């Protein structure tokens, strides 16, 4: 299978797990909070939104609750089915203008300058592997002049930091067999090729400076970056403890919100976020 087929097959089989992913643990909830904070000011009644790589529709539900008109797009027909089902369960199906199955690297089914806001959250661009530049260009093309594009991708150093702190993961074996796990290749190039012990298809992991330069090259303005989560990446057990105390949890969320767009934190989080205006 080629890259697109591998990604489609993976997410067709992944099913409802994608809908559940952002609420499985306190750290996942923190990721969700920061992603929403990054774009929330641009949402509102009547705003047209492309949710590119929408998965099970977790973000689209919140977009619809704010009165946005949504076009769902995903490479997986199963994820599109789930997203439509979830929006209907929340009685928000009327806010869905279209539901499209397609590859972000080729959005020929969508005209230029269509959306007020284009969102590509959850690292769909990382799954384009070596075709991510075409994906960013397509997201730019379908956005209206003056509109904004919001993207999150897998963070190159952040993923290493996350693995170091992951409960139940054999980090000693991982670091001791760095050639087997392509550690140097990921750090140097960002590319993680197909691997027999990695369920996901090949991915590209980004650095903040790399993503910023790509956005500048394409022509984005008012570019801003974020990292999610930035202070607590790789500390999921501690975040679980903090979550049990309401005041402590509120303090952590506040600290993350105050910190996640600071330059010093950008390459530390599990996800790297970027937004820019066309």
N, C-alpha and C positions, 0 to 999 in steps of 0.2 A: 504493500500500500504506500501511496505517496503521503506527504505530510498532512494535507487536508483530509484525506481519507482516514488516516490514523487518528487525527484529532476528533473527527466525527464519530468514529467507532468507539473511541474512549468515552466520550460524553454521552453517547447513546446508552452505553452500558452503565455509566456512572449514575444516571437516573436522578432520583430524588435526593441523593447525597449532595448534589450541587445546591439545591434549594436549602438544605439543612446546614450547609458548610459555615455560613456566617453566624450561626447561633449555637454551634456545638459546644463552645467553651467560652469563658469570660474573655480570653484573648481574641477569639473570633469576633465576639461582640464589640470589642474595642476597635478592631479593624473596621467593622461596619460603621461605628460612630465616626471615626476619623474620615473615612471615605465620604460619608454624607456631609460632614462639616466642610469638606473641601469644595463642595459644589452647591450647597443648600441655598446660597444667596441668589443663584441664577434660576431657581425653580419658582413656578407660580402658575396661576390659572391661565390657560390658553397657550402656554409655552409648548412648542413642538420639540420633542426629544427623541433622538435615535438611541436606543439602548443596544449597542453593538456588542455581541457576545453576552447576551442577556442571561444566559443560563436558565435557571428555574424562575427568574423574574423577581428575585428578592428586592433589588433596587427599584425595579419598575413599579412595584406595589407602592413604595413611598413616593415615587414620582407622580403616580396617579392620585394618591391621597392629597397632593398639593395642587391638583387640577391640571396637570400637564397632559398633553395629547402625545401618546407614545407609539413609536414604531419598534416592534420587537425584531431583533435579528440575531440568529445564532447558526452556527455551522451544523448543529445537531437538531434534527427534526424532533427527537424525543424531548430535548430541553425546551423547544418552542411549545410543544404540547403541554408540558408541565407549567410553563410560564402562563399560558392562556388559562389553564385550569385554575391556577392559584389566583390570578386576577379576578376571575369569575367568582371564586370562593369568597373573596373580599368584596364582592359586588362592585368591582371596578373595571369590568370588561368593556364598558362603554368608552373608556379612555384610550383603548387600543385602536389606533387607526389602521395598522397593518401588522402582520406577523410574517416575517420572511426567513427562509432558510437560505443561507449564503455564507461565503467566505469573505472576511473583512478585507483580504487582499485584492478583491475584485467586487466592487459594489455597482456594477453596471446597471442593475435594476433600479437604482436610485439616481434621480437627476441632480445636477449641480445645485448648490445653494438652497437646500431643502429645509434644514433644521435650525432652530434657534440654539439648541444645545445638543451636542453629540457626546455620549458617554461610552467608554470602553473600559469597564472595570473588571477586576478579577484576573488580569493577565492574559486575555485572549491574544494580544500582540506577541507575547512571549512564545505562543504556540505557532506563530508564523515562521519561527526559527530564523531563516536567512531571508525572509520576504517581508520583514517588519516595516521597512521603509515604504514599500508600496501600501501597506496597511495604513500607516499614518497619513500618507498623501490622500488616500481615499476618504478617510475620516475628515480631513481638511476640506476636500472638494465638496462633500455633501452638506457641509455646514454653511449657513448664511453668512455673508459679510457682516462683521461685527459680532457674530455668534462665538460661542466658546466650545472647545473640545477638552474633555476630561478623560485621562487615561491612567490606569494603574498597571504596572508590570512587575514581574519577579525581580527582586533587588539582588544584585550579584554578590556583594559581601554580606548583605543582610540574610541571605539564605544560609550561608555558612554559620553566621551568628545564631540563627534560629535552630539549626541542627545541633549546635554545641549544647544548647539548653533544653533540647526536646526530651521529655520524659519517655523512657523506654527505648530510646534510640541508642545503638551501640556506637557512640562517638569515637571510642578508642579504636575499634576496627576500621571505622571510616577514615580516620586520620592516618592510621598505620598502613592502610592500603590506598594511598592517594592516587596511584596510577590506575588502579582498578575502578575507582569512583570518579576519575577524570577531574580531580580537584584542581590541579594546576591549569588544565584546559579551560575550566569554567572561570577561574579567577582571571586568566590572561585574555581570553577571547569572549567570555560570556556564553559560549555554546556548550550545552549538555546534549551529546548525541544519544541515540537509542541505546538503552542499557538493559540487560536481562533482569536486573533487580530493581528497576524503576518502572512503575506501572504507567506513568505519564509518557506521552510521546516526546520527542526531542523538543527542547525549549532554548530560548535565548534569554539570558539574565543580563539586566542593564545596570550601568552606573549612572549617577546623576549627571555628570558632565557629558556623557555620551548622549543621553536623552535630550538634554538641553540643546546640544549642538544640532541634533536632528530637527528639533522644532524650529530653531533659528534658520536652518537650511531651507526648510519648506516655506517659511514666511510668517510664522506665528508672531503675534505681538503680546505684550503684557504676560510673559511666561513666568509661571511660578511652580515650584517643586514642593513635594511633601514626602514624608516617610511614615509608614504605618505598620505596626506601632514603632515609635522611635526609642522610647525609654525602656520599654519592657519586652522588646523582641528577644526570644529565646529564654524567657523567664516565665513560662506558662504556669508552672507550679506555684510560683509566688503570686502571680495574678489571680489564681484560684483562691489563695488565702485572702488576698485583699478584697476580692469580690464578696466574701462572706460578711464583711463589715461595710455597711452602707456608706458611712462617712469616709472610710478609707478608699472605697471604690470611687466615690465622687471626686476625691482629691486626685487620685491617679488619672481619671478621665480629664480633669482640669489641667493637670500637668502635661499630659500628652497633647492636648489641644494647644496649649501655649508653646509647645516645643517642636511639633512635628514639621513645621515649615522653616525651622532654623537651619542654616547651611551646615552647621556642625553635625546634624543628625541625619542628613539625607541618605547616606549610604549604609545606614545601620538597620533600618527596618526590614521586615519581611517583604513588604511591598514598597515600590517607589511610585509616587504619583506625580503627574504633571498636568497643568492646564495652560491653555493659551487661547488668545483671541484671533480670529481670522481677519 
